[in-house]
Amino acid sequence: MTNIVKFLGAKRDVPEQPTEAPAQAATPANDPALLKGIWVVTVLLWPFLKWIIALDCVYQVVRMMYHWNTPGVFAGFTFLLHFGAFVALTYFVSLYKPKGI
C-alpha cells in the first residue's frame, strides 16, 4: 500500500496492519423515492420559493408587530412557525442530498 520511511532518531513504532479484511459495515437503506422527488422539486423551485417564503416572513413580522398587545391574536407564534419552516427548508435544500442523485 504505502512505503514507510523510518527517519533517523524516530522513536515511534509503526503498528502492524491487520491481515484480515475489516467487516463490511451495514449500509443504510436508500432514501425513499418520495423524499428524493420532494428534494428534487424543492431544489428546482428553490430560487423562486425562497423569495416567496421570505416575503411571507416579512409580512408575518409586520403583522406580529401590529398585533403585539392584542389579546387573542397569536401573531408571534404564527411568525415563529413561518420562520421555522423557512429555516427548515433552507437546511433541507442546502445540507441534505439523497443518495443516488
C-alpha positions in Angstrom: 0.0 0.0 0.0 2.5 2.7 1.1 6.1 2.9 1.8 7.0 3.8 5.4 10.3 5.5 5.7 11.9 5.4 9.1 13.9 8.6 9.8 17.0 8.6 11.9 16.2 9.3 15.5 12.5 8.5 15.2 11.3 6.6 18.2 7.7 5.8 17.1 6.9 2.3 16.2 4.6 1.7 13.3 1.8 -0.7 14.4 1.3 -3.8 12.1 -1.6 -3.7 9.8 -4.2 -6.4 10.2 -4.1 -9.2 7.7 -7.8 -9.8 7.7 -10.2 -7.5 5.8 -12.4 -5.5 8.1 -16.0 -6.5 8.2 -18.3 -4.5 5.9 -20.4 -2.1 7.8 -24.1 -2.4 7.2 -25.2 0.2 4.7 -28.4 2.0 5.4 -31.3 1.6 3.1 -31.6 4.0 0.2 -33.7 7.1 0.7 -37.3 6.7 -0.2 -38.3 7.7 -3.7 -40.9 10.2 -2.4 -38.3 12.0 -0.4 -36.0 12.1 -3.4 -38.8 13.5 -5.5 -39.7 16.2 -2.9 -36.0 17.2 -2.7 -35.6 17.5 -6.4 -38.7 19.6 -6.8 -37.8 21.8 -3.9 -34.2 22.3 -5.2 -35.5 23.2 -8.7 -38.1 25.6 -7.3 -35.8 27.0 -4.6 -34.8 30.3 -6.2 -38.4 31.3 -6.7 -39.7 29.6 -3.5 -37.0 31.4 -1.4 -38.3 34.8 -2.3 -42.0 33.9 -1.8 -41.3 32.4 1.7 -39.0 35.4 2.7 -41.8 37.9 1.7 -44.3 35.8 3.7 -41.9 36.0 6.7 -41.6 39.8 6.3 -45.4 40.1 6.2 -45.7 37.9 9.4 -43.1 40.2 11.2 -45.1 43.3 10.3 -48.3 41.6 11.4 -46.7 40.4 14.6 -45.6 44.0 15.4 -49.1 45.4 14.6 -50.8 42.9 16.9 -48.2 43.0 19.6 -50.5 43.8 22.6 -53.8 42.5 21.1 -55.2 39.6 23.3 -56.3 36.5 21.5 -54.1 37.1 18.4 -51.1 34.7 18.3 -49.2 36.5 15.6 -45.9 35.9 17.3 -46.3 32.2 17.2 -47.5 32.4 13.7 -44.4 34.2 12.7 -42.2 31.7 14.5 -44.0 28.9 12.7 -43.4 30.5 9.3 -39.8 31.4 10.0 -39.1 27.9 11.3 -40.5 26.4 8.1 -38.3 28.8 6.1 -35.2 27.8 8.1 -36.1 24.1 7.8 -36.5 24.3 4.0 -33.2 26.2 3.8 -31.4 23.5 5.7 -33.2 20.8 3.7 -32.1 22.3 0.4 -28.5 23.2 1.3 -27.4 20.4 3.6 -29.4 17.3 2.6 -28.7 15.3 -0.6 -30.3 12.0 -1.2 -28.1 9.0 -2.2 -28.1 8.2 -5.8 -28.6 11.7 -7.2 
